[in-house]
Amino acid sequence: MKRILMLFIAVSLAYSCKSTKEASTETGTAAVEKSIEKKLQQTWILENLNGKVLTEKDFSKFPKIDMTSSAFSGSTGCNAIKGNLLSKGAGQIQFLNLTSETKKCDSKKEAEFLQLLRTTSGYSIENNKLYLSNQFGLTMSFKKG
């Protein structure tokens, strides 16, 4: 019985290591293959959050995002943010490895902004405005900065 258990553990470990390696290789390849569209690669300033136009009370300064072909940086209006971008095709985008400073801010909407960035899966650009969405629909809109 003990030998069977040891064999089961060894096979389980070998299989889990293999599947983890394959998954990370696949993700790495996808990130290299799809850089972000040129028209996204600029500065965007947040105008609308979850269907509400921003006011001075929501943020001390309006959040902004500077996008390159594979990364982003910017500000929540108080804290600096940065991370990686991934596109799986036209109209699809993800903000990965998002990190943020942790200064105490008066911003009432900072946590909501960060959470919506983390769950973003799609985008569109119309009339010089960037619209981000997740599985539930439109979440934010930005103007060119």
N, C-alpha and C positions, 0 to 999 in steps of 0.2 A: 504494500500500500504506500509506504514511504517513497519507494522508487517511482511509482506512478505520479505521485504528487510533485516530486522534484522534476520529472520529465515535463509535466504540464506547465510548471512555472517557467522552465527553460524555454519551451516552445512559445509561451505567451510573451515573454520578454523579447525574444528574437523577432516575433511578428510585430510587436508594438514599435520596436526600434526601426524596422523596415518601413512601416506605414508613416511614421513621423518624418523620416528622411525623404520619402517620396513626396509628401505634402509640402515640405519646406522647399524642395527643388521646384515643384510646380508653381508655387507662389512667387518664387524668385524669378522664374522665367517669364511669368505673366507681367510682372512689374517692369521688366526690361523691354518687353515687346510693345507695350502701349504707353507712349508718352502722352502728356496732356496736350490737347489741341492748342495751336498758336493763339487763337482768339481768347483763350482763358488766361494766358500767361501775361498777367498785368496786375495792377492793384485794384481791389474791389472794396467799396465802403458800404457797410450794412445800412439798409433803409427800412426794412420791414422784417419783423420777427414774429412768426406764427400768426400772420394775418393782421398784425398791429403795426402801424407806422411808429417809428421810434421817436421819442421825445428826449429832451435833456435830462429828464428825471430817471430815465431807464439806464443810461450810461454817462459817465463823466465825459468821455469822448466816444464818438461812434466807432465801433469795432471795424477793423479792416483786415483784409487778407491779401498778401502778395504771393502770386502763384508763378512757379517756373514749370518746366516740363515734367518734373518728378517730385517737387517738394513745395511746401508753402511755409510762410512765416507771417507774422502780423501781430495784432493786438486785440484784446477783448475790450479795449477802451481804458484798461488799467494794467492788465498783465500781458506780457509778451507770450505769444504762442508760436509753435512750429511743429512740423511733422512731414510726412511723405504723402504724395498723391498717387493714386492708382486709377487708371481708366481701363475698363474692360470693353470699350467701344464707344461710339458716338453717343452722347447723352448720358453716359455713365461715369461716375466719379466717386472715389472714396478718400476720406481724410484719415490716413493711418498714422499710428505712433504719435498721436497728438500729445504734446507736452505743454504745460503752462506754468508760468511763474505763480507763486502763491502769496503775493502781496495782498494785504487786506484792502478791499475796495468798497466803495459805496454803491457800486453797481448792483442794481436789483435783478438784472437780467443776465448777468455773466454766466451763471451755471446753466441756464436754459440755452444760451448761445453755444456753449461748449458741447452740451449734450446733443444738440441738433447737428453740429458739425460731425460729431462721432457717428451719427446714424445716417448721414447723407449717403444717398446711393445714385442720385440722378441730378442732371442740370439741363438748363436750356438758356440760350442767350437771345433776347429780343429787344430791339430798340436801345442798344447799349446798356442793357440791364441783365444781370446774372440772376437766375432763379435756381435755387437748390431745393431738392425734394428728398423724401425718404419713402419707405413703404406705405406711409399713410397719406402722402400727398405733399403739396408745396409747403415748405417750412420757412424759407428766408428769401429776401431779394436784396441785391446789391446794385449800386451804381458804379460806373467807372471812376477810379480815383485819380 
